[in-house]
Amino acid sequence: MLVSLVLGIGLGLSLMIVAVALTPARMMRRSVAVIVEDRRETLLYGGVAAALGIGLGLGLTLVLS
């Protein structure tokens, strides 16, 4: 139960990173847009990879429990 909760929280956070990477700069606060501007691709690929890995782990946890 606890493992599923932790993996679910991690999945949510990684999807939030993907959402920030996909948000246009004009829709963000300037302080966030400055940080995301140069790292958009890295955040997107890292967030998607983390979401896939965590989703796979969560799926295995739910199936095997």
mmCIF file as gemmi writes it, N, C-alpha and C atoms, coordinates in Angstrom:
data_model
loop_
_atom_site.group_PDB
_atom_site.id
_atom_site.type_symbol
_atom_site.label_atom_id
_atom_site.label_alt_id
_atom_site.label_comp_id
_atom_site.label_asym_id
_atom_site.label_entity_id
_atom_site.label_seq_id
_atom_site.pdbx_PDB_ins_code
_atom_site.Cartn_x
_atom_site.Cartn_y
_atom_site.Cartn_z
_atom_site.occupancy
_atom_site.B_iso_or_equiv
_atom_site.pdbx_formal_charge
_atom_site.auth_seq_id
_atom_site.auth_asym_id
_atom_site.pdbx_PDB_model_num
ATOM 1 N N . MET Axp A 1 ? 0.826 -1.2 0 1 0 ? 1 A 1
ATOM 2 C CA . MET Axp A 1 ? 0 0 0 1 0 ? 1 A 1
ATOM 3 C C . MET Axp A 1 ? 0.866 1.258 0 1 0 ? 1 A 1
ATOM 4 N N . LEU Axp A 2 ? 1.871 1.27 0.862 1 0 ? 2 A 1
ATOM 5 C CA . LEU Axp A 2 ? 2.743 2.433 0.955 1 0 ? 2 A 1
ATOM 6 C C . LEU Axp A 2 ? 3.563 2.615 -0.32 1 0 ? 2 A 1
ATOM 7 N N . VAL Axp A 3 ? 4.002 1.482 -0.89 1 0 ? 3 A 1
ATOM 8 C CA . VAL Axp A 3 ? 4.785 1.55 -2.129 1 0 ? 3 A 1
ATOM 9 C C . VAL Axp A 3 ? 3.947 2.148 -3.252 1 0 ? 3 A 1
ATOM 10 N N . SER Axp A 4 ? 2.7 1.75 -3.348 1 0 ? 4 A 1
ATOM 11 C CA . SER Axp A 4 ? 1.82 2.289 -4.381 1 0 ? 4 A 1
ATOM 12 C C . SER Axp A 4 ? 1.603 3.788 -4.199 1 0 ? 4 A 1
ATOM 13 N N . LEU Axp A 5 ? 1.475 4.202 -2.95 1 0 ? 5 A 1
ATOM 14 C CA . LEU Axp A 5 ? 1.294 5.626 -2.666 1 0 ? 5 A 1
ATOM 15 C C . LEU Axp A 5 ? 2.52 6.434 -3.065 1 0 ? 5 A 1
ATOM 16 N N . VAL Axp A 6 ? 3.683 5.942 -2.703 1 0 ? 6 A 1
ATOM 17 C CA . VAL Axp A 6 ? 4.928 6.651 -3.039 1 0 ? 6 A 1
ATOM 18 C C . VAL Axp A 6 ? 5.125 6.697 -4.551 1 0 ? 6 A 1
ATOM 19 N N . LEU Axp A 7 ? 4.873 5.587 -5.222 1 0 ? 7 A 1
ATOM 20 C CA . LEU Axp A 7 ? 5.01 5.574 -6.686 1 0 ? 7 A 1
ATOM 21 C C . LEU Axp A 7 ? 3.971 6.488 -7.347 1 0 ? 7 A 1
ATOM 22 N N . GLY Axp A 8 ? 2.778 6.541 -6.806 1 0 ? 8 A 1
ATOM 23 C CA . GLY Axp A 8 ? 1.751 7.442 -7.334 1 0 ? 8 A 1
ATOM 24 C C . GLY Axp A 8 ? 2.144 8.901 -7.181 1 0 ? 8 A 1
ATOM 25 N N . ILE Axp A 9 ? 2.718 9.253 -6.042 1 0 ? 9 A 1
ATOM 26 C CA . ILE Axp A 9 ? 3.186 10.633 -5.825 1 0 ? 9 A 1
ATOM 27 C C . ILE Axp A 9 ? 4.314 10.961 -6.792 1 0 ? 9 A 1
ATOM 28 N N . GLY Axp A 10 ? 5.244 10.017 -6.964 1 0 ? 10 A 1
ATOM 29 C CA . GLY Axp A 10 ? 6.339 10.233 -7.918 1 0 ? 10 A 1
ATOM 30 C C . GLY Axp A 10 ? 5.842 10.385 -9.339 1 0 ? 10 A 1
ATOM 31 N N . LEU Axp A 11 ? 4.838 9.605 -9.697 1 0 ? 11 A 1
ATOM 32 C CA . LEU Axp A 11 ? 4.251 9.712 -11.038 1 0 ? 11 A 1
ATOM 33 C C . LEU Axp A 11 ? 3.591 11.068 -11.231 1 0 ? 11 A 1
ATOM 34 N N . GLY Axp A 12 ? 2.869 11.514 -10.23 1 0 ? 12 A 1
ATOM 35 C CA . GLY Axp A 12 ? 2.237 12.836 -10.306 1 0 ? 12 A 1
ATOM 36 C C . GLY Axp A 12 ? 3.25 13.958 -10.452 1 0 ? 12 A 1
ATOM 37 N N . LEU Axp A 13 ? 4.333 13.882 -9.698 1 0 ? 13 A 1
ATOM 38 C CA . LEU Axp A 13 ? 5.37 14.919 -9.788 1 0 ? 13 A 1
ATOM 39 C C . LEU Axp A 13 ? 6.062 14.908 -11.15 1 0 ? 13 A 1
ATOM 40 N N . SER Axp A 14 ? 6.328 13.728 -11.678 1 0 ? 14 A 1
ATOM 41 C CA . SER Axp A 14 ? 6.98 13.68 -12.987 1 0 ? 14 A 1
ATOM 42 C C . SER Axp A 14 ? 6.052 14.199 -14.088 1 0 ? 14 A 1
ATOM 43 N N . LEU Axp A 15 ? 4.759 13.947 -13.96 1 0 ? 15 A 1
ATOM 44 C CA . LEU Axp A 15 ? 3.817 14.493 -14.944 1 0 ? 15 A 1
ATOM 45 C C . LEU Axp A 15 ? 3.674 16.007 -14.804 1 0 ? 15 A 1
ATOM 46 N N . MET Axp A 16 ? 3.84 16.522 -13.592 1 0 ? 16 A 1
ATOM 47 C CA . MET Axp A 16 ? 3.842 17.979 -13.409 1 0 ? 16 A 1
ATOM 48 C C . MET Axp A 16 ? 5.054 18.607 -14.094 1 0 ? 16 A 1
ATOM 49 N N . ILE Axp A 17 ? 6.191 17.937 -14.05 1 0 ? 17 A 1
ATOM 50 C CA . ILE Axp A 17 ? 7.386 18.43 -14.738 1 0 ? 17 A 1
ATOM 51 C C . ILE Axp A 17 ? 7.15 18.462 -16.243 1 0 ? 17 A 1
ATOM 52 N N . VAL Axp A 18 ? 6.508 17.417 -16.765 1 0 ? 18 A 1
ATOM 53 C CA . VAL Axp A 18 ? 6.184 17.39 -18.202 1 0 ? 18 A 1
ATOM 54 C C . VAL Axp A 18 ? 5.236 18.533 -18.546 1 0 ? 18 A 1
ATOM 55 N N . ALA Axp A 19 ? 4.253 18.788 -17.692 1 0 ? 19 A 1
ATOM 56 C CA . ALA Axp A 19 ? 3.3 19.874 -17.945 1 0 ? 19 A 1
ATOM 57 C C . ALA Axp A 19 ? 4.001 21.231 -17.945 1 0 ? 19 A 1
ATOM 58 N N . VAL Axp A 20 ? 4.932 21.433 -17.036 1 0 ? 20 A 1
ATOM 59 C CA . VAL Axp A 20 ? 5.682 22.7 -17.003 1 0 ? 20 A 1
ATOM 60 C C . VAL Axp A 20 ? 6.53 22.844 -18.258 1 0 ? 20 A 1
ATOM 61 N N . ALA Axp A 21 ? 7.139 21.751 -18.701 1 0 ? 21 A 1
ATOM 62 C CA . ALA Axp A 21 ? 7.975 21.806 -19.904 1 0 ? 21 A 1
ATOM 63 C C . ALA Axp A 21 ? 7.15 22.114 -21.151 1 0 ? 21 A 1
ATOM 64 N N . LEU Axp A 22 ? 5.893 21.69 -21.178 1 0 ? 22 A 1
ATOM 65 C CA . LEU Axp A 22 ? 5.042 21.918 -22.35 1 0 ? 22 A 1
ATOM 66 C C . LEU Axp A 22 ? 4.283 23.244 -22.315 1 0 ? 22 A 1
ATOM 67 N N . THR Axp A 23 ? 4.279 23.92 -21.168 1 0 ? 23 A 1
ATOM 68 C CA . THR Axp A 23 ? 3.556 25.181 -21.034 1 0 ? 23 A 1
ATOM 69 C C . THR Axp A 23 ? 4.308 26.296 -21.763 1 0 ? 23 A 1
ATOM 70 N N . PRO Axp A 24 ? 3.622 27.098 -22.556 1 0 ? 24 A 1
ATOM 71 C CA . PRO Axp A 24 ? 4.292 28.221 -23.23 1 0 ? 24 A 1
ATOM 72 C C . PRO Axp A 24 ? 4.847 29.222 -22.217 1 0 ? 24 A 1
ATOM 73 N N . ALA Axp A 25 ? 5.957 29.841 -22.555 1 0 ? 25 A 1
ATOM 74 C CA . ALA Axp A 25 ? 6.64 30.755 -21.636 1 0 ? 25 A 1
ATOM 75 C C . ALA Axp A 25 ? 5.762 31.94 -21.25 1 0 ? 25 A 1
ATOM 76 N N . ARG Axp A 26 ? 4.914 32.393 -22.139 1 0 ? 26 A 1
ATOM 77 C CA . ARG Axp A 26 ? 4.089 33.561 -21.836 1 0 ? 26 A 1
ATOM 78 C C . ARG Axp A 26 ? 3.014 33.262 -20.79 1 0 ? 26 A 1
ATOM 79 N N . MET Axp A 27 ? 2.736 31.971 -20.541 1 0 ? 27 A 1
ATOM 80 C CA . MET Axp A 27 ? 1.722 31.589 -19.558 1 0 ? 27 A 1
ATOM 81 C C . MET Axp A 27 ? 2.307 31.344 -18.163 1 0 ? 27 A 1
ATOM 82 N N . MET Axp A 28 ? 3.647 31.416 -18.039 1 0 ? 28 A 1
ATOM 83 C CA . MET Axp A 28 ? 4.313 31.162 -16.756 1 0 ? 28 A 1
ATOM 84 C C . MET Axp A 28 ? 4.769 32.466 -16.124 1 0 ? 28 A 1
ATOM 85 N N . ARG Axp A 29 ? 5.028 32.389 -14.828 1 0 ? 29 A 1
ATOM 86 C CA . ARG Axp A 29 ? 5.679 33.516 -14.177 1 0 ? 29 A 1
ATOM 87 C C . ARG Axp A 29 ? 7.056 33.695 -14.786 1 0 ? 29 A 1
ATOM 88 N N . ARG Axp A 30 ? 7.534 34.908 -14.781 1 0 ? 30 A 1
ATOM 89 C CA . ARG Axp A 30 ? 8.835 35.182 -15.384 1 0 ? 30 A 1
ATOM 90 C C . ARG Axp A 30 ? 9.947 34.398 -14.708 1 0 ? 30 A 1
ATOM 91 N N . SER Axp A 31 ? 9.888 34.252 -13.376 1 0 ? 31 A 1
ATOM 92 C CA . SER Axp A 31 ? 10.944 33.53 -12.668 1 0 ? 31 A 1
ATOM 93 C C . SER Axp A 31 ? 11.002 32.059 -13.085 1 0 ? 31 A 1
ATOM 94 N N . VAL Axp A 32 ? 9.853 31.455 -13.319 1 0 ? 32 A 1
ATOM 95 C CA . VAL Axp A 32 ? 9.809 30.058 -13.763 1 0 ? 32 A 1
ATOM 96 C C . VAL Axp A 32 ? 10.194 29.963 -15.232 1 0 ? 32 A 1
ATOM 97 N N . ALA Axp A 33 ? 9.732 30.897 -16.032 1 0 ? 33 A 1
ATOM 98 C CA . ALA Axp A 33 ? 10.016 30.868 -17.473 1 0 ? 33 A 1
ATOM 99 C C . ALA Axp A 33 ? 11.509 30.995 -17.75 1 0 ? 33 A 1
ATOM 100 N N . VAL Axp A 34 ? 12.212 31.787 -16.953 1 0 ? 34 A 1
ATOM 101 C CA . VAL Axp A 34 ? 13.661 31.955 -17.148 1 0 ? 34 A 1
ATOM 102 C C . VAL Axp A 34 ? 14.379 30.638 -16.881 1 0 ? 34 A 1
ATOM 103 N N . ILE Axp A 35 ? 13.946 29.918 -15.847 1 0 ? 35 A 1
ATOM 104 C CA . ILE Axp A 35 ? 14.588 28.647 -15.505 1 0 ? 35 A 1
ATOM 105 C C . ILE Axp A 35 ? 14.268 27.584 -16.557 1 0 ? 35 A 1
ATOM 106 N N . VAL Axp A 36 ? 13.03 27.538 -17.01 1 0 ? 36 A 1
ATOM 107 C CA . VAL Axp A 36 ? 12.587 26.493 -17.933 1 0 ? 36 A 1
ATOM 108 C C . VAL Axp A 36 ? 13.073 26.746 -19.355 1 0 ? 36 A 1
ATOM 109 N N . GLU Axp A 37 ? 13.304 27.993 -19.711 1 0 ? 37 A 1
ATOM 110 C CA . GLU Axp A 37 ? 13.609 28.363 -21.096 1 0 ? 37 A 1
ATOM 111 C C . GLU Axp A 37 ? 14.747 27.549 -21.701 1 0 ? 37 A 1
ATOM 112 N N . ASP Axp A 38 ? 15.858 27.428 -21.004 1 0 ? 38 A 1
ATOM 113 C CA . ASP Axp A 38 ? 17.02 26.726 -21.553 1 0 ? 38 A 1
ATOM 114 C C . ASP Axp A 38 ? 16.976 25.225 -21.333 1 0 ? 38 A 1
ATOM 115 N N . ARG Axp A 39 ? 16.071 24.773 -20.464 1 0 ? 39 A 1
ATOM 116 C CA . ARG Axp A 39 ? 16.044 23.358 -20.095 1 0 ? 39 A 1
ATOM 117 C C . ARG Axp A 39 ? 14.762 22.657 -20.526 1 0 ? 39 A 1
ATOM 118 N N . ARG Axp A 40 ? 14.029 23.22 -21.421 1 0 ? 40 A 1
ATOM 119 C CA . ARG Axp A 40 ? 12.716 22.684 -21.803 1 0 ? 40 A 1
ATOM 120 C C . ARG Axp A 40 ? 12.802 21.242 -22.314 1 0 ? 40 A 1
ATOM 121 N N . GLU Axp A 41 ? 13.699 20.961 -23.234 1 0 ? 41 A 1
ATOM 122 C CA . GLU Axp A 41 ? 13.812 19.606 -23.788 1 0 ? 41 A 1
ATOM 123 C C . GLU Axp A 41 ? 14.264 18.608 -22.733 1 0 ? 41 A 1
ATOM 124 N N . THR Axp A 42 ? 15.231 19.005 -21.925 1 0 ? 42 A 1
ATOM 125 C CA . THR Axp A 42 ? 15.735 18.117 -20.878 1 0 ? 42 A 1
ATOM 126 C C . THR Axp A 42 ? 14.637 17.784 -19.874 1 0 ? 42 A 1
ATOM 127 N N . LEU Axp A 43 ? 13.868 18.789 -19.472 1 0 ? 43 A 1
ATOM 128 C CA . LEU Axp A 43 ? 12.765 18.557 -18.545 1 0 ? 43 A 1
ATOM 129 C C . LEU Axp A 43 ? 11.711 17.646 -19.165 1 0 ? 43 A 1
ATOM 130 N N . LEU Axp A 44 ? 11.419 17.855 -20.425 1 0 ? 44 A 1
ATOM 131 C CA . LEU Axp A 44 ? 10.404 17.051 -21.101 1 0 ? 44 A 1
ATOM 132 C C . LEU Axp A 44 ? 10.831 15.591 -21.196 1 0 ? 44 A 1
ATOM 133 N N . TYR Axp A 45 ? 12.027 15.344 -21.707 1 0 ? 45 A 1
ATOM 134 C CA . TYR Axp A 45 ? 12.496 13.965 -21.852 1 0 ? 45 A 1
ATOM 135 C C . TYR Axp A 45 ? 12.7 13.297 -20.499 1 0 ? 45 A 1
ATOM 136 N N . GLY Axp A 46 ? 13.241 14.016 -19.549 1 0 ? 46 A 1
ATOM 137 C CA . GLY Axp A 46 ? 13.438 13.455 -18.212 1 0 ? 46 A 1
ATOM 138 C C . GLY Axp A 46 ? 12.117 13.147 -17.53 1 0 ? 46 A 1
ATOM 139 N N . GLY Axp A 47 ? 11.16 14.045 -17.655 1 0 ? 47 A 1
ATOM 140 C CA . GLY Axp A 47 ? 9.848 13.82 -17.049 1 0 ? 47 A 1
ATOM 141 C C . GLY Axp A 47 ? 9.112 12.652 -17.672 1 0 ? 47 A 1
ATOM 142 N N . VAL Axp A 48 ? 9.181 12.533 -18.994 1 0 ? 48 A 1
ATOM 143 C CA . VAL Axp A 48 ? 8.522 11.413 -19.674 1 0 ? 48 A 1
ATOM 144 C C . VAL Axp A 48 ? 9.201 10.096 -19.301 1 0 ? 48 A 1
ATOM 145 N N . ALA Axp A 49 ? 10.53 10.084 -19.262 1 0 ? 49 A 1
ATOM 146 C CA . ALA Axp A 49 ? 11.245 8.86 -18.891 1 0 ? 49 A 1
ATOM 147 C C . ALA Axp A 49 ? 10.912 8.458 -17.454 1 0 ? 49 A 1
ATOM 148 N N . ALA Axp A 50 ? 10.888 9.429 -16.553 1 0 ? 50 A 1
ATOM 149 C CA . ALA Axp A 50 ? 10.551 9.131 -15.16 1 0 ? 50 A 1
ATOM 150 C C . ALA Axp A 50 ? 9.113 8.638 -15.054 1 0 ? 50 A 1
ATOM 151 N N . ALA Axp A 51 ? 8.188 9.269 -15.773 1 0 ? 51 A 1
ATOM 152 C CA . ALA Axp A 51 ? 6.785 8.85 -15.726 1 0 ? 51 A 1
ATOM 153 C C . ALA Axp A 51 ? 6.624 7.426 -16.257 1 0 ? 51 A 1
ATOM 154 N N . LEU Axp A 52 ? 7.32 7.091 -17.331 1 0 ? 52 A 1
ATOM 155 C CA . LEU Axp A 52 ? 7.236 5.727 -17.868 1 0 ? 52 A 1
ATOM 156 C C . LEU Axp A 52 ? 7.804 4.707 -16.893 1 0 ? 52 A 1
ATOM 157 N N . GLY Axp A 53 ? 8.949 5.021 -16.308 1 0 ? 53 A 1
ATOM 158 C CA . GLY Axp A 53 ? 9.563 4.11 -15.347 1 0 ? 53 A 1
ATOM 159 C C . GLY Axp A 53 ? 8.715 3.924 -14.101 1 0 ? 53 A 1
ATOM 160 N N . ILE Axp A 54 ? 8.21 5.02 -13.567 1 0 ? 54 A 1
ATOM 161 C CA . ILE Axp A 54 ? 7.381 4.939 -12.37 1 0 ? 54 A 1
ATOM 162 C C . ILE Axp A 54 ? 6.054 4.267 -12.685 1 0 ? 54 A 1
ATOM 163 N N . GLY Axp A 55 ? 5.49 4.563 -13.836 1 0 ? 55 A 1
ATOM 164 C CA . GLY Axp A 55 ? 4.239 3.906 -14.237 1 0 ? 55 A 1
ATOM 165 C C . GLY Axp A 55 ? 4.413 2.407 -14.372 1 0 ? 55 A 1
ATOM 166 N N . LEU Axp A 56 ? 5.532 1.984 -14.932 1 0 ? 56 A 1
ATOM 167 C CA . LEU Axp A 56 ? 5.822 0.551 -15.05 1 0 ? 56 A 1
ATOM 168 C C . LEU Axp A 56 ? 5.97 -0.062 -13.661 1 0 ? 56 A 1
ATOM 169 N N . GLY Axp A 57 ? 6.697 0.608 -12.779 1 0 ? 57 A 1
ATOM 170 C CA . GLY Axp A 57 ? 6.849 0.116 -11.41 1 0 ? 57 A 1
ATOM 171 C C . GLY Axp A 57 ? 5.525 0.05 -10.673 1 0 ? 57 A 1
ATOM 172 N N . LEU Axp A 58 ? 4.706 1.066 -10.854 1 0 ? 58 A 1
ATOM 173 C CA . LEU Axp A 58 ? 3.397 1.089 -10.209 1 0 ? 58 A 1
ATOM 174 C C . LEU Axp A 58 ? 2.503 -0.031 -10.749 1 0 ? 58 A 1
ATOM 175 N N . GLY Axp A 59 ? 2.548 -0.234 -12.054 1 0 ? 59 A 1
ATOM 176 C CA . GLY Axp A 59 ? 1.766 -1.311 -12.648 1 0 ? 59 A 1
ATOM 177 C C . GLY Axp A 59 ? 2.208 -2.68 -12.14 1 0 ? 59 A 1
ATOM 178 N N . LEU Axp A 60 ? 3.515 -2.901 -12.063 1 0 ? 60 A 1
ATOM 179 C CA . LEU Axp A 60 ? 4.011 -4.171 -11.539 1 0 ? 60 A 1
ATOM 180 C C . LEU Axp A 60 ? 3.63 -4.351 -10.072 1 0 ? 60 A 1
ATOM 181 N N . THR Axp A 61 ? 3.704 -3.277 -9.313 1 0 ? 61 A 1
ATOM 182 C CA . THR Axp A 61 ? 3.343 -3.35 -7.895 1 0 ? 61 A 1
ATOM 183 C C . THR Axp A 61 ? 1.879 -3.714 -7.727 1 0 ? 61 A 1
ATOM 184 N N . LEU Axp A 62 ? 1.024 -3.121 -8.531 1 0 ? 62 A 1
ATOM 185 C CA . LEU Axp A 62 ? -0.402 -3.41 -8.412 1 0 ? 62 A 1
ATOM 186 C C . LEU Axp A 62 ? -0.754 -4.801 -8.912 1 0 ? 62 A 1
ATOM 187 N N . VAL Axp A 63 ? -0.083 -5.267 -9.949 1 0 ? 63 A 1
ATOM 188 C CA . VAL Axp A 63 ? -0.368 -6.588 -10.504 1 0 ? 63 A 1
ATOM 189 C C . VAL Axp A 63 ? 0.153 -7.692 -9.58 1 0 ? 63 A 1
ATOM 190 N N . LEU Axp A 64 ? 1.333 -7.487 -9.02 1 0 ? 64 A 1
ATOM 191 C CA . LEU Axp A 64 ? 1.953 -8.548 -8.216 1 0 ? 64 A 1
ATOM 192 C C . LEU Axp A 64 ? 1.476 -8.56 -6.76 1 0 ? 64 A 1
ATOM 193 N N . SER Axp A 65 ? 0.734 -7.567 -6.342 1 0 ? 65 A 1
ATOM 194 C CA . SER Axp A 65 ? 0.284 -7.548 -4.946 1 0 ? 65 A 1
ATOM 195 C C . SER Axp A 65 ? -1.087 -8.16 -4.768 1 0 ? 65 A 1
